[in-house]
Amino acid sequence: MTAEQSDSPVAAFWRFETDDERRLVRDVLYRRFPRLTSLLVDTFTTVSTYDIAHPGNLNGDNDVIAEILVLLADVNGNLDRVPTGRLNDVLGEGMARSLGHSPDPRVVQEATRLVGTGSATINWEALAWAATDFGGGTRPEDLRPLSPPFWALLNTLEQHAALNAVVNRAFPRTTSILLECLEQADPLDIVYPDQTPEYPDVVREALVLLSDVYADLSRVTPERLEHVLDEALARCFGEPPEEHRVPHAVNLITEHVTLRSR
């Protein structure tokens, strides 16, 4: 857990300062993963005595769904790729992060059972590509990126501003390091002088891919970091990076993290 974000043994990945921030980010997440969101809402409404799962509740008690969605960022909500043991861990972690304390294990187990039962009736592989067009439709197969982007439906200035405000406030150090090192290493050879940064979308994808460790770069091995950057680049650009440039970015990031920890 990052020093810049954590102030309790169980912290939330998402920390919203206003209801507008919460609404905008949640709207993007819920539109991106509608079937998974619906399944989680039904599950928590059934098993929980807490009001933590109603999408219309803007009081913060229901942020468990946003926490769970980001914990499944590596599989983009594709529950076919999540074994039962991991699903139980993710649901429990999401509830703990949202509530600020460990949930009743029996509630987590029952939630896992209900989600597993509901999941068996859904074609998750098809849904993974159901919302990958920034205009809200489905891209033709030959135009799809190498992997579905987590932030596929982040398509208005208001949504961008809300998400940037949340992640920059929660992870300023990680965001700064990733952007600086990616711009310097330039994995796709697209950076030119006096232009706006080319890799902020990649940084946003990398942050959610590292949500299990609260985007704490000091807790990420170079091997995993290289995999995360490869995946984030594939999701955003749909083409492989220049040879050796991602390892170069990893080295730059590692040097930054080492220097800042002294």
C-alpha positions in Angstrom: 0.0 0.0 0.0 1.5 3.3 -1.0 2.5 5.9 1.6 1.0 8.6 -0.5 -2.5 7.0 -0.2 -2.8 4.7 2.8 -3.9 5.9 6.2 -5.5 2.6 7.5 -4.8 -1.1 7.3 -7.5 -1.4 4.7 -7.7 1.5 2.3 -9.8 2.1 -0.8 -8.2 2.3 -4.2 -10.9 4.8 -5.2 -11.1 8.0 -3.1 -13.6 10.5 -4.2 -13.8 14.0 -2.8 -17.2 14.8 -4.4 -20.3 13.0 -5.4 -19.7 14.3 -8.9 -16.4 12.5 -9.1 -17.9 9.4 -7.8 -20.8 9.5 -10.2 -18.7 10.2 -13.3 -16.1 7.5 -12.6 -18.8 5.0 -11.6 -20.8 5.7 -14.7 -17.8 4.9 -16.9 -17.2 1.7 -14.9 -20.8 0.6 -14.9 -21.2 1.2 -18.6 -18.0 -0.6 -19.4 -19.0 -3.7 -17.3 -22.8 -3.7 -17.2 -23.4 -7.4 -16.8 -20.7 -7.8 -14.1 -22.0 -4.8 -12.3 -25.6 -6.1 -12.4 -24.4 -9.5 -11.1 -22.5 -7.9 -8.2 -25.5 -5.6 -7.4 -27.8 -8.6 -7.2 -25.4 -10.6 -5.1 -24.6 -8.0 -2.5 -28.3 -7.0 -2.2 -29.0 -10.6 -1.4 -26.2 -11.4 1.1 -25.3 -8.1 2.7 -26.9 -6.2 5.6 -24.9 -3.2 4.5 -26.2 -0.8 1.8 -23.0 -1.2 -0.3 -24.3 -2.3 -3.7 -27.0 0.0 -4.9 -25.7 2.0 -8.0 -27.9 5.0 -7.1 -26.4 5.4 -3.6 -23.9 8.2 -3.8 -23.0 8.2 -0.1 -19.9 6.0 -0.6 -21.1 2.9 1.2 -21.5 1.0 -2.1 -18.0 1.7 -3.6 -17.3 -2.0 -3.1 -18.4 -2.6 -6.7 -15.9 0.0 -8.1 -13.2 -1.6 -5.9 -14.0 -5.1 -7.3 -14.1 -3.9 -10.9 -10.6 -2.4 -10.6 -9.3 -5.6 -8.8 -10.4 -7.5 -11.9 -8.8 -5.0 -14.3 -6.2 -7.6 -15.5 -8.9 -9.8 -16.9 -11.3 -6.9 -17.8 -14.1 -8.4 -15.8 -13.9 -11.8 -17.6 -14.9 -14.1 -14.8 -14.2 -17.1 -17.0 -10.5 -16.3 -16.3 -11.0 -16.1 -12.5 -10.8 -19.3 -10.4 -13.0 -19.6 -7.4 -10.2 -19.1 -4.9 -9.2 -15.8 -6.5 -12.9 -14.7 -6.9 -13.4 -15.2 -3.1 -10.2 -13.2 -2.4 -11.3 -10.3 -4.8 -14.8 -10.1 -3.4 -13.4 -10.1 0.2 -10.8 -7.5 -0.6 -13.2 -5.3 -2.4 -15.6 -5.4 0.5 -12.8 -4.7 3.0 -11.5 -1.7 1.0 -15.0 -0.2 0.7 -16.1 -0.8 4.3 -12.7 -0.1 5.9 -12.6 -3.4 7.8 -12.7 -7.2 7.0 -16.1 -8.5 6.1 -17.8 -11.6 7.6 -16.1 -14.6 5.9 -19.5 -16.2 5.6 -20.8 -13.2 3.6 -17.8 -13.4 1.3 -18.3 -17.1 0.8 -22.0 -16.8 0.0 -21.3 -13.9 -2.3 -18.7 -16.0 -4.1 -21.2 -18.8 -4.5 -23.8 -16.5 -5.9 -21.4 -14.8 -8.3 -20.1 -18.1 -9.5 -23.6 -19.4 -10.1 -24.6 -16.3 -12.0 -21.3 -16.2 -13.9 -21.9 -19.7 -15.4 -24.8 -18.3 -17.5 -22.8 -15.4 -19.1 -20.5 -15.4 -22.1 -17.8 -13.3 -20.6 -15.4 -13.6 -23.6 -17.9 -12.0 -25.9 -18.6 -9.2 -23.3 -14.9 -8.4 -23.1 -15.1 -6.9 -26.5 -18.6 -5.5 -26.2 -17.6 -1.9 -25.4 -14.3 -1.2 -27.0 -15.2 1.6 -29.3 -14.8 5.1 -27.9 -18.0 6.0 -29.7 -19.9 3.4 -27.7 -20.2 0.7 -30.3 -18.1 -2.4 -31.1 -15.0 -2.1 -33.2 -14.5 -4.5 -36.2 -12.2 -7.3 -35.2 -9.3 -6.1 -37.5 -9.4 -2.7 -35.7 -9.4 -3.9 -32.2 -6.4 -3.3 -29.9 -4.4 -6.3 -28.8 -6.3 -6.4 -25.6 -9.6 -4.7 -24.5 -8.8 -1.4 -22.7 -10.2 -1.1 -19.2 -11.0 2.6 -19.9 -12.7 2.0 -23.2 -15.6 4.3 -22.5 -13.7 7.2 -21.1 -14.9 9.5 -23.9 -15.8 13.0 -22.6 -13.7 15.8 -21.2 -15.8 15.7 -18.0 -15.0 12.0 -17.5 -11.3 12.5 -18.2 -11.2 15.4 -15.7 -12.9 13.4 -13.0 -10.7 10.3 -13.4 -7.5 12.4 -13.6 -8.5 14.2 -10.4 -9.0 11.0 -8.5 -5.9 9.1 -9.7 -3.6 12.1 -9.6 -4.7 12.9 -6.0 -4.4 9.2 -4.9 -1.3 8.3 -6.8 0.7 11.5 -7.7 4.1 9.9 -7.3 3.3 6.8 -9.3 1.5 8.7 -12.1 4.4 11.2 -12.4 7.1 8.4 -12.5 5.2 6.3 -15.1 4.5 9.2 -17.4 8.0 10.7 -17.2 9.7 7.3 -17.9 7.3 6.3 -20.6 7.8 9.6 -22.4 11.6 9.3 -22.1 11.8 5.6 -23.2 9.0 6.2 -25.8 8.2 2.6 -26.5 6.3 3.4 -29.7 8.6 6.1 -31.0 5.9 8.7 -31.1 7.2 11.5 -28.8 8.3 14.7 -30.5 9.5 18.0 -28.9 6.9 20.5 -27.8 4.0 18.1 -28.0 1.6 17.1 -25.3 2.4 13.8 -23.5 1.6 10.7 -25.6 1.3 8.1 -22.8 -1.3 9.3 -20.2 -3.8 6.6 -21.4 -1.1 4.0 -20.9 -0.5 5.3 -17.4 -4.2 5.1 -16.5 -4.3 1.5 -17.7 -1.1 0.6 -15.7 -2.6 2.1 -12.5 -5.6 -0.2 -12.6 -3.4 -3.2 -13.6 -1.5 -2.5 -10.4 -4.6 -2.0 -8.2 -3.9 -5.1 -6.1 -0.8 -3.3 -4.7 -2.4 0.2 -4.7 -0.1 1.1 -7.7 2.9 1.0 -5.3 5.9 0.6 -7.7 8.1 -0.4 -4.8 6.0 -3.6 -4.5 6.3 -4.5 -8.2 9.1 -6.7 -9.5 10.7 -5.6 -12.8 9.3 -8.7 -14.5 5.8 -7.9 -13.5 6.2 -4.2 -14.4 7.4 -5.1 -17.9 4.3 -7.3 -18.3 2.0 -4.5 -17.1 3.6 -2.0 -19.4 3.3 -4.4 -22.4 -0.3 -5.0 -21.6 -1.1 -1.3 -21.0 0.5 -0.4 -24.3 -1.3 -3.2 -26.2 -4.6 -2.0 -24.8 -4.1 1.6 -25.7 -2.3 1.4 -29.1 -2.9 -2.1 -30.5 0.6 -2.5 -31.7 3.8 -3.9 -30.2 6.4 -1.5 -28.8 9.9 -0.9 -30.3 12.3 -3.7 -29.2 14.1 -3.0 -25.9 12.2 0.2 -25.2 9.9 -1.3 -22.6 12.8 -2.8 -20.7 14.4 0.6 -20.9 11.3 2.2 -19.4 11.3 -0.5 -16.6 14.9 0.4 -15.8 14.1 4.1 -15.7 11.2 3.5 -13.4 13.2 1.2 -11.1 15.9 3.9 -10.9 13.3 6.5 -9.9 11.7 4.3 -7.3 15.2 3.5 -5.8 16.2 7.2 -5.7 13.0 8.3 -4.1 13.1 5.6 -1.4 16.5 6.7 -0.1 
